[in-house]
Amino acid sequence: MSSATVELLRQRLSVLQPASLAIRDDSHLHAGHAGARDGGGHYHVDIVAMVFAGKNTVARHRLIYDAAGDLMRGPIHALSICAEVPGAV
């Protein structure tokens, strides 16, 4: 488990001012997968933030990918996302 990558992702996503944020490293579930062999991890993000209000799923995910930046081209191979607005969950 890469706690360093989780912490970096947490720092990057803080720009979205989340009301809540949970990040889980699921890399162990993908042992043997090509991305795992190359060093990229598999992560799941549950994030609740007002910045998602009025945005569809694709727009919400773009905000997250933009915030994650270069982590998506290295330490993170796959990112599963649940992005909600406060009060909607």
Biopython code that builds the backbone (N, CA, C, O; Angstrom):
import numpy as np
from Bio.PDB.StructureBuilder import StructureBuilder

atoms = [
    (1, "MET", "N", (0.857, -1.178, 0.000)),
    (1, "MET", "CA", (0.000, 0.000, 0.000)),
    (1, "MET", "C", (0.898, 1.235, 0.000)),
    (1, "MET", "O", (1.871, 1.299, 0.752)),
    (2, "SER", "N", (0.573, 2.207, -0.838)),
    (2, "SER", "CA", (1.390, 3.408, -0.919)),
    (2, "SER", "C", (0.730, 4.561, -0.172)),
    (2, "SER", "O", (-0.088, 5.298, -0.723)),
    (3, "SER", "N", (1.104, 4.693, 1.088)),
    (3, "SER", "CA", (0.541, 5.788, 1.870)),
    (3, "SER", "C", (1.051, 7.137, 1.355)),
    (3, "SER", "O", (0.381, 8.156, 1.519)),
    (4, "ALA", "N", (2.234, 7.143, 0.733)),
    (4, "ALA", "CA", (2.763, 8.391, 0.169)),
    (4, "ALA", "C", (1.876, 8.875, -0.978)),
    (4, "ALA", "O", (1.595, 10.069, -1.080)),
    (5, "THR", "N", (1.435, 7.963, -1.836)),
    (5, "THR", "CA", (0.562, 8.340, -2.948)),
    (5, "THR", "C", (-0.791, 8.794, -2.429)),
    (5, "THR", "O", (-1.350, 9.768, -2.932)),
    (6, "VAL", "N", (-1.324, 8.107, -1.436)),
    (6, "VAL", "CA", (-2.607, 8.506, -0.836)),
    (6, "VAL", "C", (-2.493, 9.915, -0.271)),
    (6, "VAL", "O", (-3.390, 10.736, -0.464)),
    (7, "GLU", "N", (-1.400, 10.199, 0.424)),
    (7, "GLU", "CA", (-1.229, 11.532, 1.014)),
    (7, "GLU", "C", (-1.070, 12.601, -0.068)),
    (7, "GLU", "O", (-1.635, 13.688, 0.052)),
    (8, "LEU", "N", (-0.313, 12.306, -1.113)),
    (8, "LEU", "CA", (-0.170, 13.259, -2.228)),
    (8, "LEU", "C", (-1.514, 13.536, -2.883)),
    (8, "LEU", "O", (-1.844, 14.684, -3.180)),
    (9, "LEU", "N", (-2.289, 12.476, -3.106)),
    (9, "LEU", "CA", (-3.606, 12.651, -3.722)),
    (9, "LEU", "C", (-4.513, 13.469, -2.808)),
    (9, "LEU", "O", (-5.255, 14.330, -3.280)),
    (10, "ARG", "N", (-4.458, 13.208, -1.512)),
    (10, "ARG", "CA", (-5.255, 13.974, -0.545)),
    (10, "ARG", "C", (-4.889, 15.457, -0.618)),
    (10, "ARG", "O", (-5.768, 16.319, -0.608)),
    (11, "GLN", "N", (-3.598, 15.747, -0.690)),
    (11, "GLN", "CA", (-3.138, 17.143, -0.792)),
    (11, "GLN", "C", (-3.641, 17.795, -2.080)),
    (11, "GLN", "O", (-4.114, 18.932, -2.067)),
    (12, "ARG", "N", (-3.535, 17.072, -3.181)),
    (12, "ARG", "CA", (-3.961, 17.622, -4.472)),
    (12, "ARG", "C", (-5.465, 17.889, -4.498)),
    (12, "ARG", "O", (-5.909, 18.912, -5.019)),
    (13, "LEU", "N", (-6.243, 16.969, -3.935)),
    (13, "LEU", "CA", (-7.699, 17.117, -3.962)),
    (13, "LEU", "C", (-8.194, 18.180, -2.986)),
    (13, "LEU", "O", (-9.356, 18.581, -3.054)),
    (14, "SER", "N", (-7.349, 18.635, -2.097)),
    (14, "SER", "CA", (-7.753, 19.673, -1.133)),
    (14, "SER", "C", (-8.139, 20.972, -1.840)),
    (14, "SER", "O", (-8.877, 21.778, -1.274)),
    (15, "VAL", "N", (-7.654, 21.192, -3.069)),
    (15, "VAL", "CA", (-8.026, 22.403, -3.813)),
    (15, "VAL", "C", (-9.521, 22.426, -4.127)),
    (15, "VAL", "O", (-10.077, 23.488, -4.407)),
    (16, "LEU", "N", (-10.173, 21.268, -4.083)),
    (16, "LEU", "CA", (-11.615, 21.188, -4.335)),
    (16, "LEU", "C", (-12.427, 21.476, -3.074)),
    (16, "LEU", "O", (-13.657, 21.457, -3.102)),
    (17, "GLN", "N", (-11.736, 21.741, -1.981)),
    (17, "GLN", "CA", (-12.348, 22.066, -0.685)),
    (17, "GLN", "C", (-13.429, 21.051, -0.298)),
    (17, "GLN", "O", (-14.588, 21.414, -0.100)),
    (18, "PRO", "N", (-13.041, 19.788, -0.194)),
    (18, "PRO", "CA", (-14.029, 18.750, 0.114)),
    (18, "PRO", "C", (-14.601, 18.872, 1.521)),
    (18, "PRO", "O", (-13.893, 19.185, 2.478)),
    (19, "ALA", "N", (-15.907, 18.614, 1.619)),
    (19, "ALA", "CA", (-16.551, 18.510, 2.928)),
    (19, "ALA", "C", (-16.150, 17.185, 3.566)),
    (19, "ALA", "O", (-16.040, 17.078, 4.787)),
    (20, "SER", "N", (-15.933, 16.178, 2.722)),
    (20, "SER", "CA", (-15.389, 14.896, 3.186)),
    (20, "SER", "C", (-14.605, 14.265, 2.051)),
    (20, "SER", "O", (-14.903, 14.468, 0.874)),
    (21, "LEU", "N", (-13.596, 13.494, 2.432)),
    (21, "LEU", "CA", (-12.727, 12.845, 1.465)),
    (21, "LEU", "C", (-12.191, 11.560, 2.068)),
    (21, "LEU", "O", (-11.607, 11.570, 3.152)),
    (22, "ALA", "N", (-12.391, 10.459, 1.366)),
    (22, "ALA", "CA", (-11.827, 9.171, 1.767)),
    (22, "ALA", "C", (-11.129, 8.582, 0.554)),
    (22, "ALA", "O", (-11.689, 8.542, -0.541)),
    (23, "ILE", "N", (-9.890, 8.122, 0.761)),
    (23, "ILE", "CA", (-9.108, 7.523, -0.312)),
    (23, "ILE", "C", (-8.686, 6.134, 0.151)),
    (23, "ILE", "O", (-8.160, 5.951, 1.249)),
    (24, "ARG", "N", (-8.934, 5.161, -0.725)),
    (24, "ARG", "CA", (-8.595, 3.777, -0.396)),
    (24, "ARG", "C", (-7.650, 3.229, -1.471)),
    (24, "ARG", "O", (-7.886, 3.398, -2.668)),
    (25, "ASP", "N", (-6.589, 2.577, -1.027)),
    (25, "ASP", "CA", (-5.650, 1.928, -1.939)),
    (25, "ASP", "C", (-6.151, 0.509, -2.199)),
    (25, "ASP", "O", (-6.152, -0.331, -1.298)),
    (26, "ASP", "N", (-6.574, 0.249, -3.430)),
    (26, "ASP", "CA", (-7.081, -1.074, -3.818)),
    (26, "ASP", "C", (-6.066, -1.852, -4.646)),
    (26, "ASP", "O", (-6.424, -2.834, -5.298)),
    (27, "SER", "N", (-4.820, -1.434, -4.631)),
    (27, "SER", "CA", (-3.795, -2.045, -5.477)),
    (27, "SER", "C", (-3.668, -3.544, -5.245)),
    (27, "SER", "O", (-3.436, -4.299, -6.189)),
    (28, "HIS", "N", (-3.814, -3.976, -4.015)),
    (28, "HIS", "CA", (-3.675, -5.403, -3.704)),
    (28, "HIS", "C", (-4.723, -6.259, -4.415)),
    (28, "HIS", "O", (-4.516, -7.458, -4.603)),
    (29, "LEU", "N", (-5.832, -5.662, -4.806)),
    (29, "LEU", "CA", (-6.891, -6.393, -5.510)),
    (29, "LEU", "C", (-6.553, -6.616, -6.984)),
    (29, "LEU", "O", (-7.248, -7.357, -7.679)),
    (30, "HIS", "N", (-5.495, -5.979, -7.452)),
    (30, "HIS", "CA", (-5.151, -6.023, -8.869)),
    (30, "HIS", "C", (-3.769, -6.621, -9.102)),
    (30, "HIS", "O", (-3.128, -6.315, -10.107)),
    (31, "ALA", "N", (-3.304, -7.460, -8.195)),
    (31, "ALA", "CA", (-1.993, -8.095, -8.340)),
    (31, "ALA", "C", (-1.937, -8.852, -9.661)),
    (31, "ALA", "O", (-2.849, -9.606, -9.999)),
    (32, "GLY", "N", (-0.858, -8.641, -10.398)),
    (32, "GLY", "CA", (-0.688, -9.304, -11.676)),
    (32, "GLY", "C", (-1.221, -8.515, -12.860)),
    (32, "GLY", "O", (-0.898, -8.827, -14.006)),
    (33, "HIS", "N", (-2.030, -7.502, -12.601)),
    (33, "HIS", "CA", (-2.565, -6.642, -13.654)),
    (33, "HIS", "C", (-1.413, -5.839, -14.246)),
    (33, "HIS", "O", (-0.484, -5.471, -13.527)),
    (34, "ALA", "N", (-1.461, -5.562, -15.539)),
    (34, "ALA", "CA", (-0.368, -4.860, -16.221)),
    (34, "ALA", "C", (0.005, -3.556, -15.533)),
    (34, "ALA", "O", (1.187, -3.261, -15.357)),
    (35, "GLY", "N", (-0.988, -2.781, -15.147)),
    (35, "GLY", "CA", (-0.708, -1.508, -14.478)),
    (35, "GLY", "C", (-0.039, -1.698, -13.139)),
    (35, "GLY", "O", (0.810, -0.897, -12.748)),
    (36, "ALA", "N", (-0.412, -2.751, -12.430)),
    (36, "ALA", "CA", (0.193, -3.034, -11.129)),
    (36, "ALA", "C", (1.642, -3.476, -11.312)),
    (36, "ALA", "O", (2.507, -3.106, -10.517)),
    (37, "ARG", "N", (1.914, -4.267, -12.357)),
    (37, "ARG", "CA", (3.285, -4.720, -12.615)),
    (37, "ARG", "C", (4.197, -3.544, -12.925)),
    (37, "ARG", "O", (5.380, -3.563, -12.586)),
    (38, "ASP", "N", (3.647, -2.520, -13.571)),
    (38, "ASP", "CA", (4.453, -1.357, -13.947)),
    (38, "ASP", "C", (4.571, -0.341, -12.827)),
    (38, "ASP", "O", (5.194, 0.704, -13.014)),
    (39, "GLY", "N", (3.996, -0.613, -11.681)),
    (39, "GLY", "CA", (4.151, 0.245, -10.519)),
    (39, "GLY", "C", (3.002, 1.186, -10.251)),
    (39, "GLY", "O", (2.983, 1.829, -9.201)),
    (40, "GLY", "N", (2.045, 1.295, -11.148)),
    (40, "GLY", "CA", (0.907, 2.179, -10.916)),
    (40, "GLY", "C", (-0.116, 1.523, -10.015)),
    (40, "GLY", "O", (-0.432, 0.345, -10.182)),
    (41, "GLY", "N", (-0.632, 2.274, -9.065)),
    (41, "GLY", "CA", (-1.597, 1.735, -8.115)),
    (41, "GLY", "C", (-3.035, 1.970, -8.527)),
    (41, "GLY", "O", (-3.330, 2.790, -9.397)),
    (42, "HIS", "N", (-3.915, 1.235, -7.883)),
    (42, "HIS", "CA", (-5.358, 1.353, -8.092)),
    (42, "HIS", "C", (-5.957, 1.956, -6.822)),
    (42, "HIS", "O", (-5.744, 1.437, -5.726)),
    (43, "TYR", "N", (-6.698, 3.041, -6.969)),
    (43, "TYR", "CA", (-7.241, 3.760, -5.814)),
    (43, "TYR", "C", (-8.724, 4.045, -6.001)),
    (43, "TYR", "O", (-9.231, 4.091, -7.122)),
    (44, "HIS", "N", (-9.397, 4.233, -4.888)),
    (44, "HIS", "CA", (-10.809, 4.613, -4.892)),
    (44, "HIS", "C", (-10.945, 5.893, -4.069)),
    (44, "HIS", "O", (-10.395, 6.004, -2.974)),
    (45, "VAL", "N", (-11.688, 6.856, -4.617)),
    (45, "VAL", "CA", (-11.916, 8.139, -3.945)),
    (45, "VAL", "C", (-13.412, 8.338, -3.729)),
    (45, "VAL", "O", (-14.208, 8.231, -4.662)),
    (46, "ASP", "N", (-13.776, 8.627, -2.492)),
    (46, "ASP", "CA", (-15.122, 9.105, -2.147)),
    (46, "ASP", "C", (-14.937, 10.553, -1.737)),
    (46, "ASP", "O", (-14.262, 10.842, -0.750)),
    (47, "ILE", "N", (-15.539, 11.469, -2.497)),
    (47, "ILE", "CA", (-15.359, 12.891, -2.214)),
    (47, "ILE", "C", (-16.705, 13.606, -2.289)),
    (47, "ILE", "O", (-17.509, 13.359, -3.188)),
    (48, "VAL", "N", (-16.930, 14.489, -1.335)),
    (48, "VAL", "CA", (-18.140, 15.308, -1.281)),
    (48, "VAL", "C", (-17.669, 16.759, -1.261)),
    (48, "VAL", "O", (-16.916, 17.164, -0.375)),
    (49, "ALA", "N", (-18.121, 17.542, -2.251)),
    (49, "ALA", "CA", (-17.681, 18.940, -2.325)),
    (49, "ALA", "C", (-18.713, 19.787, -3.071)),
    (49, "ALA", "O", (-19.361, 19.318, -4.007)),
    (50, "MET", "N", (-18.850, 21.017, -2.648)),
    (50, "MET", "CA", (-19.781, 21.950, -3.286)),
    (50, "MET", "C", (-19.370, 22.267, -4.722)),
    (50, "MET", "O", (-20.220, 22.615, -5.542)),
    (51, "VAL", "N", (-18.091, 22.152, -5.035)),
    (51, "VAL", "CA", (-17.621, 22.462, -6.385)),
    (51, "VAL", "C", (-18.292, 21.569, -7.435)),
    (51, "VAL", "O", (-18.290, 21.904, -8.620)),
    (52, "PHE", "N", (-18.858, 20.450, -7.016)),
    (52, "PHE", "CA", (-19.529, 19.540, -7.949)),
    (52, "PHE", "C", (-20.981, 19.933, -8.242)),
    (52, "PHE", "O", (-21.610, 19.349, -9.124)),
    (53, "ALA", "N", (-21.512, 20.906, -7.518)),
    (53, "ALA", "CA", (-22.911, 21.310, -7.699)),
    (53, "ALA", "C", (-23.162, 21.738, -9.149)),
    (53, "ALA", "O", (-22.421, 22.548, -9.707)),
    (54, "GLY", "N", (-24.202, 21.187, -9.739)),
    (54, "GLY", "CA", (-24.591, 21.533, -11.091)),
    (54, "GLY", "C", (-23.746, 20.891, -12.185)),
    (54, "GLY", "O", (-23.945, 21.174, -13.367)),
    (55, "LYS", "N", (-22.805, 20.029, -11.801)),
    (55, "LYS", "CA", (-21.933, 19.386, -12.785)),
    (55, "LYS", "C", (-22.317, 17.918, -12.944)),
    (55, "LYS", "O", (-22.699, 17.249, -11.983)),
    (56, "ASN", "N", (-22.208, 17.437, -14.173)),
    (56, "ASN", "CA", (-22.493, 16.026, -14.414)),
    (56, "ASN", "C", (-21.286, 15.175, -14.005)),
    (56, "ASN", "O", (-20.252, 15.707, -13.600)),
    (57, "THR", "N", (-21.425, 13.880, -14.112)),
    (57, "THR", "CA", (-20.374, 12.958, -13.677)),
    (57, "THR", "C", (-19.055, 13.201, -14.397)),
    (57, "THR", "O", (-17.998, 13.216, -13.766)),
    (58, "VAL", "N", (-19.106, 13.389, -15.698)),
    (58, "VAL", "CA", (-17.875, 13.604, -16.471)),
    (58, "VAL", "C", (-17.161, 14.874, -15.999)),
    (58, "VAL", "O", (-15.943, 14.862, -15.820)),
    (59, "ALA", "N", (-17.892, 15.951, -15.800)),
    (59, "ALA", "CA", (-17.295, 17.210, -15.345)),
    (59, "ALA", "C", (-16.701, 17.059, -13.940)),
    (59, "ALA", "O", (-15.641, 17.614, -13.651)),
    (60, "ARG", "N", (-17.378, 16.317, -13.078)),
    (60, "ARG", "CA", (-16.857, 16.078, -11.726)),
    (60, "ARG", "C", (-15.548, 15.303, -11.782)),
    (60, "ARG", "O", (-14.588, 15.633, -11.086)),
    (61, "HIS", "N", (-15.520, 14.265, -12.619)),
    (61, "HIS", "CA", (-14.312, 13.456, -12.740)),
    (61, "HIS", "C", (-13.166, 14.274, -13.338)),
    (61, "HIS", "O", (-12.015, 14.109, -12.935)),
    (62, "ARG", "N", (-13.470, 15.149, -14.291)),
    (62, "ARG", "CA", (-12.424, 16.008, -14.876)),
    (62, "ARG", "C", (-11.790, 16.896, -13.805)),
    (62, "ARG", "O", (-10.573, 17.078, -13.783)),
    (63, "LEU", "N", (-12.611, 17.441, -12.928)),
    (63, "LEU", "CA", (-12.077, 18.272, -11.838)),
    (63, "LEU", "C", (-11.109, 17.470, -10.970)),
    (63, "LEU", "O", (-10.063, 17.973, -10.559)),
    (64, "ILE", "N", (-11.468, 16.235, -10.701)),
    (64, "ILE", "CA", (-10.621, 15.376, -9.873)),
    (64, "ILE", "C", (-9.329, 15.023, -10.604)),
    (64, "ILE", "O", (-8.247, 15.108, -10.023)),
    (65, "TYR", "N", (-9.432, 14.628, -11.876)),
    (65, "TYR", "CA", (-8.235, 14.300, -12.655)),
    (65, "TYR", "C", (-7.327, 15.515, -12.796)),
    (65, "TYR", "O", (-6.106, 15.388, -12.705)),
    (66, "ASP", "N", (-7.907, 16.686, -13.016)),
    (66, "ASP", "CA", (-7.101, 17.909, -13.118)),
    (66, "ASP", "C", (-6.366, 18.189, -11.810)),
    (66, "ASP", "O", (-5.195, 18.566, -11.819)),
    (67, "ALA", "N", (-7.052, 18.004, -10.693)),
    (67, "ALA", "CA", (-6.419, 18.231, -9.397)),
    (67, "ALA", "C", (-5.321, 17.206, -9.136)),
    (67, "ALA", "O", (-4.281, 17.548, -8.572)),
    (68, "ALA", "N", (-5.533, 15.964, -9.534)),
    (68, "ALA", "CA", (-4.536, 14.904, -9.327)),
    (68, "ALA", "C", (-3.302, 15.133, -10.197)),
    (68, "ALA", "O", (-2.190, 14.756, -9.827)),
    (69, "GLY", "N", (-3.510, 15.754, -11.354)),
    (69, "GLY", "CA", (-2.399, 16.113, -12.233)),
    (69, "GLY", "C", (-1.527, 14.937, -12.641)),
    (69, "GLY", "O", (-2.026, 13.903, -13.087)),
    (70, "ASP", "N", (-0.221, 15.106, -12.485)),
    (70, "ASP", "CA", (0.745, 14.111, -12.952)),
    (70, "ASP", "C", (0.702, 12.801, -12.171)),
    (70, "ASP", "O", (1.319, 11.823, -12.595)),
    (71, "LEU", "N", (0.006, 12.752, -11.062)),
    (71, "LEU", "CA", (-0.146, 11.479, -10.344)),
    (71, "LEU", "C", (-0.854, 10.449, -11.220)),
    (71, "LEU", "O", (-0.640, 9.246, -11.071)),
    (72, "MET", "N", (-1.698, 10.930, -12.135)),
    (72, "MET", "CA", (-2.449, 10.035, -13.014)),
    (72, "MET", "C", (-1.565, 9.422, -14.102)),
    (72, "MET", "O", (-1.980, 8.476, -14.772)),
    (73, "ARG", "N", (-0.377, 9.938, -14.282)),
    (73, "ARG", "CA", (0.534, 9.405, -15.304)),
    (73, "ARG", "C", (1.708, 8.665, -14.680)),
    (73, "ARG", "O", (2.716, 8.427, -15.345)),
    (74, "GLY", "N", (1.585, 8.304, -13.420)),
    (74, "GLY", "CA", (2.689, 7.612, -12.758)),
    (74, "GLY", "C", (2.214, 6.741, -11.625)),
    (74, "GLY", "O", (1.889, 5.572, -11.830)),
    (75, "PRO", "N", (2.171, 7.297, -10.428)),
    (75, "PRO", "CA", (1.819, 6.484, -9.263)),
    (75, "PRO", "C", (0.403, 5.923, -9.295)),
    (75, "PRO", "O", (0.123, 4.908, -8.657)),
    (76, "ILE", "N", (-0.496, 6.579, -10.037)),
    (76, "ILE", "CA", (-1.878, 6.099, -10.107)),
    (76, "ILE", "C", (-2.133, 5.543, -11.500)),
    (76, "ILE", "O", (-2.034, 6.254, -12.500)),
    (77, "HIS", "N", (-2.464, 4.258, -11.545)),
    (77, "HIS", "CA", (-2.817, 3.608, -12.806)),
    (77, "HIS", "C", (-4.325, 3.685, -13.045)),
    (77, "HIS", "O", (-4.776, 3.892, -14.172)),
    (78, "ALA", "N", (-5.100, 3.515, -11.961)),
    (78, "ALA", "CA", (-6.563, 3.518, -12.077)),
    (78, "ALA", "C", (-7.161, 4.219, -10.860)),
    (78, "ALA", "O", (-6.691, 4.060, -9.733)),
    (79, "LEU", "N", (-8.207, 4.997, -11.119)),
    (79, "LEU", "CA", (-8.868, 5.736, -10.049)),
    (79, "LEU", "C", (-10.372, 5.561, -10.180)),
    (79, "LEU", "O", (-10.979, 5.983, -11.165)),
    (80, "SER", "N", (-10.957, 4.935, -9.179)),
    (80, "SER", "CA", (-12.406, 4.784, -9.102)),
    (80, "SER", "C", (-12.925, 5.961, -8.288)),
    (80, "SER", "O", (-12.368, 6.282, -7.238)),
    (81, "ILE", "N", (-13.993, 6.609, -8.765)),
    (81, "ILE", "CA", (-14.444, 7.858, -8.148)),
    (81, "ILE", "C", (-15.928, 7.827, -7.816)),
    (81, "ILE", "O", (-16.758, 7.392, -8.614)),
    (82, "CYS", "N", (-16.235, 8.300, -6.619)),
    (82, "CYS", "CA", (-17.601, 8.609, -6.222)),
    (82, "CYS", "C", (-17.565, 10.072, -5.783)),
    (82, "CYS", "O", (-17.035, 10.382, -4.716)),
    (83, "ALA", "N", (-18.123, 10.974, -6.595)),
    (83, "ALA", "CA", (-18.076, 12.415, -6.337)),
    (83, "ALA", "C", (-19.506, 12.943, -6.161)),
    (83, "ALA", "O", (-20.329, 12.866, -7.073)),
    (84, "GLU", "N", (-19.771, 13.467, -4.999)),
    (84, "GLU", "CA", (-21.131, 13.931, -4.673)),
    (84, "GLU", "C", (-21.109, 15.367, -4.144)),
    (84, "GLU", "O", (-20.059, 15.915, -3.807)),
    (85, "VAL", "N", (-22.293, 15.946, -4.085)),
    (85, "VAL", "CA", (-22.507, 17.282, -3.528)),
    (85, "VAL", "C", (-23.007, 17.094, -2.092)),
    (85, "VAL", "O", (-23.776, 16.170, -1.827)),
    (86, "PRO", "N", (-22.579, 17.965, -1.156)),
    (86, "PRO", "CA", (-23.096, 17.843, 0.206)),
    (86, "PRO", "C", (-24.625, 17.845, 0.222)),
    (86, "PRO", "O", (-25.267, 18.620, -0.487)),
    (87, "GLY", "N", (-25.183, 16.979, 1.029)),
    (87, "GLY", "CA", (-26.637, 16.874, 1.137)),
    (87, "GLY", "C", (-27.247, 15.896, 0.154)),
    (87, "GLY", "O", (-28.408, 15.516, 0.299)),
    (88, "ALA", "N", (-26.477, 15.482, -0.852)),
    (88, "ALA", "CA", (-26.991, 14.555, -1.855)),
    (88, "ALA", "C", (-26.682, 13.107, -1.496)),
    (88, "ALA", "O", (-27.185, 12.182, -2.133)),
    (89, "VAL", "N", (-25.859, 12.916, -0.479)),
    (89, "VAL", "CA", (-25.490, 11.546, -0.093)),
    (89, "VAL", "C", (-26.207, 11.099, 1.144)),
    (89, "VAL", "O", (-26.009, 9.973, 1.599)),
]
sb = StructureBuilder()
sb.init_structure("model")
sb.init_model(0)
sb.init_chain("A")
sb.init_seg("    ")
for serial, (resi, resn, name, xyz) in enumerate(atoms, 1):
    if name == "N":
        sb.init_residue(resn, " ", resi, " ")
    sb.init_atom(name, np.array(xyz, "f"), 0.0, 1.0, " ", f" {name:<3s}", serial, name[0])
structure = sb.get_structure()
